[in-house]
Amino acid sequence: MRARLLPLLIVLMAGVLLALGFPLALSLAGARQQRVIVDRLDDTARIAAEAQFVTEIPASEAERHSTLQNELARYDTVYGIRAGVFYRDGRAMAAAPRSWTVPAVGEGRQAFQEALAGRRSRDPSQVWPWRRGRLVVASPVVRNGDVIAVVVTDSPTGQLRSRIVRGWLLIAAGETAAMLLAVGAAIRLTGWVLLPVRTLDAATHGIATGRMKSRVASGGGPPELRRLAHSFNEMADNVEDVLEQQRAFVADASHQLRNPLAALLLRIELLSFELPEDNAEIASVRTEGKRLAEVLDDLLDLALAEHTDAELRLTDIAELALERVAAWRPLAEGKGVRLTQDGAAAVTAWVDPVALSSALDAVIDNALKFTPEGEQVTVTVSAHGATCRITVADGGPGLGQDELARIGDRFWRSNRHQNVKGSGLGLSISRSLLSSGGGSLSYEQNEPHGLRVTVTVPRTSPGS
C-alpha cells in the first residue's frame, strides 16, 4: 500500500509546487522586464527634456545639439544602449551611434509611431531567456503642445535574460527544497498512517498460519485505524475462544467415546469365542471397531496438537532426521522399500523436537504406505538461508494437481487410496504440530512419479 500511496502524495505535492512555481516564474520575468522598461522611460524622458531645450533657443542650437550628441554617445558607450532623437520625418537630430536610424519595421517602428501620436510607446513583448531580442522604448519631445521629435532607445536584452535565469534558478532551488521537505513529510505521514496497517497485516498473517495468540498492539495512526485494530483484537479473541471450544469438544468427545468403544470391542472379542474362527462378520466388525478406535486416537492427538504450545530449542535437524529414518528402516525393509537419508550432515534450527519428530513420523509413515516394493523413499536435509528443509520423496503413484490442493485437509483421502489403512488425519496433525513453532508443510509431485513432502522450520530464534 505504501508503494501506491507515497507516489500519489508525491505527484500531488509536485503538482501543487509546479502550479505555484510557474506563475511565480512568469511574474518574476515580467517584473524584471518592467524594471528595465521603467529605467528606459526615465532615460527617454530626460533625453526628451534635453532635446526640447536644444530647440527652444535657435541662436545656441548648434552648441546644444553638440552637447546632446555627446550625451547620447556617452550613454551608448557606458550602457551599450542605442539612443536617438528623431524629427517627425525620421531625420536624426542626434543619435548614437551616428549611423543609427529609426527602425523601418517591427516594434521599433511601432513605438516611433505611437510616440508621434503624443503618448509613450507600449511595453515591448516579454523577453524570455531562450529568445534573443531588443527592448525599444520611445517618448515624444513636445513643444507648445506639438510633438516635434521622438526619443528612441534600443536596449540589448542579455543582462535582462541573465537576471531572469538567475531568478528562475532561485525559484527552482526553492521548489526543490520544498519538494524534498514534502517528500520527507509524505514518508513520515505514510509511515504514521500505515503503521497500524502493517501491524494488522502481521497479526493477520500470524493467525492465518496458526499463531492464534497474535494480536495488534495499540499504537499510533489515525483514530479509524486504531479502532480497526481494537476490533480486530476482539474478533481474534472470539475466534480463539470458538476454536478452543471446538478443540475441547473434540478432545472430550474422543475421550468419552473411547471407553464405550473399548467395552464394545471387548464384547466382540468375547462373542468371537462363541462363533467359528473363520466367521467373516466378526472379523469385519473387529476391523471396523479397531479403525474407529484409531480415528478417535487421531482426533484426540489433533486436539492436543492444536492446543499445545511449542517448546522451541536449538536442535540438530540432521541428527533428528537420522534417528527417525533409523526407527522406520525395519518397517521399510519389511516392505521391500529402501529408506535412505541424504543432504547436510549437521544443520541446526529452532524447533520443538517432540513435535518435529511426530511430524516426520507421520510424513515417513505416509510415504512408506504408498511406496511399492522395490522403490525408494529418500529423506533429505538442507539449509536455505533462514530456514531448514526436510524433504521426504517417495516412489509411489503420487497425486494429481487437484489432489495436491487438498492434501492435508482433515479426513481427506484420495479416491485411489481408500483401501489403504489410515484416518486421513496424520498430515493435519503434522501441520498443527509444526505451525505452533513457525514451521510448515508443502507438497509437490516427485518426478518421474511419487510425492515430495517438504517440512520447513526456522533456523533463527523467534525472539531474534
C-alpha positions in Angstrom: 0.0 0.0 0.0 2.9 2.4 0.8 4.3 1.8 -2.7 1.0 3.1 -4.1 0.2 5.9 -1.5 3.6 7.5 -1.4 4.0 8.2 -5.2 0.4 9.5 -5.2 1.2 12.0 -2.5 4.5 13.0 -4.1 2.8 13.6 -7.5 0.1 15.7 -5.8 2.6 17.8 -4.0 4.8 18.2 -7.1 1.7 19.3 -9.0 0.9 21.9 -6.3 4.5 23.2 -6.3 4.6 23.4 -10.1 1.2 25.2 -10.1 2.7 27.8 -7.8 6.2 27.9 -9.4 5.1 28.6 -13.0 3.1 31.7 -12.2 5.9 32.9 -9.9 8.5 32.4 -12.6 6.3 34.3 -15.1 5.7 37.1 -12.6 9.4 37.4 -11.9 10.3 37.6 -15.6 7.6 40.3 -16.1 8.8 42.3 -13.0 12.4 42.2 -14.1 11.5 43.4 -17.6 9.2 46.1 -16.2 12.0 47.4 -14.1 14.2 47.8 -17.2 11.4 49.5 -19.1 10.8 52.0 -16.3 14.6 52.8 -16.4 14.4 53.3 -20.1 11.3 55.5 -19.8 13.2 57.7 -17.3 16.1 57.9 -19.7 13.9 58.8 -22.6 12.1 61.5 -20.6 15.5 63.0 -19.6 16.8 62.9 -23.1 13.5 64.4 -24.4 13.8 67.3 -21.9 17.4 68.0 -23.3 16.1 67.8 -26.9 13.4 70.2 -26.1 15.9 72.6 -24.6 18.0 72.3 -27.8 15.2 73.6 -30.0 13.9 76.3 -27.7 16.8 78.8 -28.4 17.8 78.8 -32.1 20.8 81.0 -31.5 22.5 78.3 -29.5 21.1 75.3 -31.2 24.4 74.2 -32.7 26.1 74.2 -29.3 23.3 72.4 -27.5 23.0 69.9 -30.3 26.6 69.0 -29.9 26.1 68.6 -26.2 23.1 66.3 -26.8 25.1 64.3 -29.3 27.9 63.9 -26.8 25.4 62.9 -24.1 23.9 60.2 -26.3 27.4 58.9 -27.3 28.4 58.6 -23.6 25.1 56.8 -22.9 25.8 54.3 -25.7 29.4 53.8 -24.5 28.6 53.3 -20.8 25.4 51.2 -21.1 25.6 49.8 -24.6 22.1 51.2 -25.3 21.5 52.9 -28.6 19.6 56.1 -28.3 18.5 58.8 -30.8 16.3 61.9 -31.2 14.5 61.9 -34.5 12.3 64.5 -36.1 8.8 63.6 -37.3 10.1 62.9 -40.8 12.6 60.4 -39.4 15.7 62.6 -39.7 18.1 62.3 -36.8 18.6 65.3 -34.5 21.2 63.3 -32.6 21.9 59.6 -32.5 24.5 57.3 -31.1 25.8 55.6 -33.0 25.5 58.3 -35.7 24.6 55.8 -38.3 21.5 54.5 -36.4 18.2 55.4 -37.9 14.5 54.8 -37.0 13.7 51.1 -37.5 11.6 50.7 -40.6 9.6 47.8 -39.3 8.8 45.8 -36.2 8.3 47.0 -32.6 10.8 49.9 -33.1 8.8 51.4 -35.9 5.5 50.9 -33.9 7.0 52.6 -30.9 8.1 55.6 -33.0 4.6 55.9 -34.5 3.0 55.8 -31.1 5.3 58.5 -29.7 4.5 60.7 -32.7 0.9 60.4 -31.6 1.8 62.1 -28.3 2.0 59.1 -26.0 4.7 56.9 -24.9 5.1 53.6 -26.6 3.5 50.5 -25.3 5.6 48.0 -23.3 7.6 45.7 -25.6 6.9 42.0 -25.8 8.1 39.8 -22.9 11.7 38.8 -23.2 12.5 35.1 -22.4 15.9 33.6 -21.7 15.7 31.4 -24.8 14.8 34.2 -27.2 17.2 36.9 -28.2 15.8 40.4 -28.9 16.0 44.1 -28.0 13.8 46.4 -26.0 12.7 49.5 -27.9 11.1 52.4 -25.9 10.1 55.8 -27.4 8.9 59.0 -25.8 7.7 62.2 -27.6 9.5 65.6 -27.5 6.7 68.1 -27.0 7.0 71.9 -27.5 4.0 74.2 -27.3 1.7 71.2 -27.3 3.1 69.8 -30.5 5.3 66.7 -31.0 8.4 67.9 -32.7 10.6 64.9 -32.3 10.7 61.4 -30.8 13.3 59.9 -28.4 14.0 56.2 -29.1 16.2 53.9 -27.0 17.1 50.4 -28.2 18.4 48.2 -25.4 20.1 44.8 -25.6 18.5 42.1 -23.5 21.5 40.0 -22.5 21.6 41.2 -18.9 17.9 41.1 -18.5 17.8 37.5 -19.7 20.6 36.6 -17.3 18.7 38.2 -14.4 15.6 36.2 -15.3 17.6 33.0 -15.5 19.1 33.7 -12.0 15.7 34.4 -10.6 14.3 31.2 -12.1 17.3 29.2 -10.7 16.4 30.6 -7.2 12.8 29.6 -7.7 13.9 26.2 -8.9 16.1 25.8 -5.8 13.3 26.8 -3.6 10.9 24.4 -5.3 13.5 21.6 -5.0 14.0 22.3 -1.3 10.2 22.4 -0.8 9.8 19.2 -2.7 12.4 17.4 -0.6 10.7 18.6 2.5 7.3 17.5 1.1 8.8 14.0 0.3 10.1 13.7 3.8 6.8 14.8 5.2 5.0 12.3 2.9 7.3 9.5 4.0 6.6 10.3 7.7 2.9 10.7 7.0 2.5 7.4 5.2 4.6 5.7 7.8 2.3 7.1 10.5 -0.8 6.2 8.6 0.3 2.7 7.6 2.0 1.6 10.8 -1.3 0.1 12.2 -2.0 -1.5 8.8 1.4 -3.2 8.8 0.9 -4.3 12.4 -2.6 -5.6 11.5 -1.2 -7.4 8.4 1.4 -9.1 10.6 -1.1 -10.2 13.2 -3.5 -11.4 10.5 -0.7 -13.5 8.8 0.2 -14.9 12.2 -3.4 -16.1 12.8 -3.6 -17.4 9.3 -0.5 -19.5 9.9 -1.8 -20.9 13.2 -0.4 -18.5 15.7 -3.7 -17.7 17.4 -2.1 -15.6 20.1 -1.2 -12.9 17.6 -2.7 -9.5 18.4 -2.3 -5.9 17.3 -0.5 -3.8 19.8 -2.1 -0.4 20.5 0.0 2.3 18.8 -0.2 5.4 16.7 -2.0 6.1 13.5 -5.4 7.6 12.6 -8.3 7.0 15.0 -10.1 4.9 12.4 -7.2 2.5 12.1 -6.8 2.3 15.9 -10.5 1.4 16.2 -9.9 -1.2 13.5 -7.0 -2.7 15.4 -9.2 -2.9 18.6 -12.0 -4.5 16.6 -9.5 -7.0 15.1 -8.2 -8.0 18.6 -11.8 -8.5 19.8 -12.5 -10.7 16.7 -9.3 -12.7 17.2 -10.3 -13.3 20.9 -13.7 -14.5 19.8 -12.2 -16.8 17.1 -9.7 -18.2 19.6 -12.5 -18.9 22.1 -14.6 -20.6 19.4 -11.6 -22.7 18.3 -10.8 -23.5 21.9 -14.3 -24.7 22.5 -14.1 -26.8 19.3 -10.8 -28.4 20.4 -12.2 -29.0 23.9 -15.3 -30.6 22.4 -13.3 -32.9 20.1 -10.9 -33.9 22.9 -13.8 -34.6 25.3 -15.9 -36.4 22.7 -12.9 -38.6 21.7 -12.0 -39.3 25.3 -15.6 -40.1 26.3 -16.1 -42.4 23.2 -13.0 -44.4 23.9 -14.4 -46.2 27.0 -17.7 -47.4 25.5 -15.8 -48.4 22.3 -13.3 -50.4 24.3 -16.1 -52.1 26.1 -17.8 -52.8 22.7 -14.5 -54.3 21.3 -14.2 -56.5 24.4 -17.7 -57.8 23.9 -16.9 -58.5 20.3 -13.8 -60.5 21.3 -15.9 -62.5 23.8 -18.6 -63.0 21.2 -16.0 -64.4 18.8 -15.2 -67.2 21.1 -18.8 -68.5 20.7 -18.5 -68.5 16.9 -16.4 -70.3 14.4 -12.9 -68.8 14.0 -13.3 -68.0 10.3 -16.6 -66.1 10.8 -16.3 -63.2 8.3 -18.8 -60.9 10.0 -17.0 -61.0 13.3 -13.7 -60.3 11.5 -15.3 -57.3 9.7 -16.8 -55.9 12.9 -13.5 -56.3 14.7 -11.7 -54.4 11.9 -14.1 -51.6 11.8 -14.0 -51.3 15.6 -10.2 -51.0 15.6 -10.4 -48.4 12.8 -12.9 -46.4 14.8 -10.5 -46.6 17.8 -7.7 -45.3 15.6 -9.8 -42.4 14.4 -10.7 -41.4 18.0 -7.0 -41.6 18.9 -6.1 -39.4 16.0 -8.8 -36.9 16.8 -7.5 -36.7 20.4 -4.0 -36.2 19.1 -5.2 -33.5 16.7 -7.0 -31.6 19.5 -3.9 -31.8 21.7 -1.6 -30.7 18.9 -3.7 -27.6 18.2 -3.8 -26.8 21.9 -0.2 -27.4 23.0 2.3 -24.6 22.8 5.6 -25.4 21.1 8.7 -25.7 23.3 11.4 -24.4 20.9 15.1 -25.0 21.4 18.1 -25.2 19.1 18.1 -28.7 17.6 20.4 -30.6 15.2 17.8 -31.4 12.5 20.1 -33.7 10.6 20.6 -35.9 13.7 16.9 -35.9 14.5 16.0 -36.9 10.9 18.7 -39.7 11.1 17.1 -41.1 14.2 13.6 -41.1 12.6 15.0 -42.8 9.5 16.7 -45.5 11.6 13.4 -46.0 13.6 11.4 -46.6 10.4 14.0 -48.6 8.4 13.0 -52.0 9.7 9.4 -51.4 8.6 10.6 -50.2 5.2 12.9 -53.2 4.8 10.0 -55.5 5.7 8.0 -53.9 2.8 11.0 -54.2 0.4 11.4 -50.4 0.3 14.7 -48.6 0.5 14.7 -45.8 3.1 17.7 -43.5 2.9 18.9 -40.1 4.2 20.8 -37.5 2.1 21.9 -33.9 2.4 23.7 -31.9 5.1 25.3 -33.8 7.9 24.7 -31.1 10.6 22.0 -28.4 10.3 20.6 -26.6 13.4 17.2 -25.0 13.7 14.8 -23.7 16.4 12.1 -26.4 16.8 10.2 -28.4 19.2 12.0 -31.8 18.9 9.0 -33.8 20.0 6.6 -32.1 17.6 9.1 -32.3 14.7 9.7 -36.0 15.4 5.9 -36.7 15.4 5.5 -34.7 12.2 8.4 -36.6 10.5 6.9 -39.9 11.7 3.6 -39.1 10.1 5.2 -38.0 6.8 7.5 -41.0 6.6 4.7 -43.4 7.5 2.6 -41.9 4.8 5.4 -42.3 2.2 6.0 -45.9 3.2 2.3 -46.7 2.9 2.1 -45.7 -0.7 5.6 -46.7 -2.0 5.5 -50.2 -3.7 8.1 -52.8 -3.2 11.4 -52.1 -4.9 11.0 -48.4 -4.9 12.9 -45.9 -2.6 12.0 -43.2 0.0 14.6 -40.5 0.4 14.8 -38.1 3.4 17.0 -35.0 2.5 18.1 -32.3 5.0 19.2 -28.9 3.6 19.7 -25.3 4.8 18.2 -22.4 2.8 19.1 -19.1 4.4 16.8 -18.5 7.4 15.1 -21.9 7.1 15.8 -25.6 7.2 14.1 -28.1 4.9 13.5 -31.8 5.4 12.2 -33.3 2.2 10.7 -36.8 2.1 10.4 -38.0 -1.5 8.7 -41.4 -2.2 8.3 -43.5 -5.3 4.6 -44.1 -5.0 1.8 -43.3 -7.5 1.8 -39.6 -6.5 -1.2 -37.2 -6.7 -2.7 -35.1 -9.4 -2.8 -31.3 -9.3 -6.3 -31.2 -7.9 -5.4 -33.7 -5.2 -2.3 -31.7 -4.2 -4.5 -28.8 -3.4 -6.5 -30.9 -0.9 -3.8 -33.0 0.7 -3.5 -32.2 4.4 -7.2 -31.5 4.8 -8.8 -33.3 7.7 -10.2 -36.7 6.8 -9.4 -36.2 3.1 -8.0 -39.2 1.3 -7.6 -39.8 -2.5 -10.3 -41.9 -4.1 -7.5 -44.1 -5.5 -6.2 -44.9 -2.0 -9.4 -45.6 0.0 -8.3 -49.2 0.6 -5.1 -48.1 2.3 -5.2 -48.1 6.1 -5.4 -44.6 7.7 -7.8 -42.0 9.0 -6.8 -39.0 6.9 -5.7 -37.0 10.0 -1.9 -37.8 10.1 -0.8 -34.9 7.9 -3.3 -32.5 9.6 -1.8 -33.4 12.9 1.7 -32.8 11.5 0.8 -29.4 10.1 -0.7 -28.4 13.5 2.4 -29.6 15.4 4.7 -27.6 13.0 2.7 -24.4 12.8 2.8 -23.8 16.5 6.6 -23.5 16.2 6.6 -21.5 12.9 7.1 -24.5 10.6 5.1 -25.5 7.6 4.3 -28.4 5.2 4.3 -28.2 1.4 3.6 -30.8 -1.2 4.6 -31.3 -4.8 5.0 -34.1 -7.4 8.2 -36.1 -7.3 9.4 -36.8 -10.8 9.1 -39.2 -12.5 6.5 -40.4 -10.1 5.6 -40.1 -6.4 5.1 -37.4 -3.9 7.5 -34.9 -2.4 6.7 -33.5 1.1 8.8 -30.7 2.4 8.9 -29.8 6.1 10.2 -26.2 6.6 11.3 -24.9 10.0 13.0 -21.6 11.0 16.8 -21.6 11.8 16.6 -18.4 13.9 15.2 -17.9 17.3 11.6 -16.4 17.4 12.8 -13.5 19.6 15.7 -12.5 17.3 
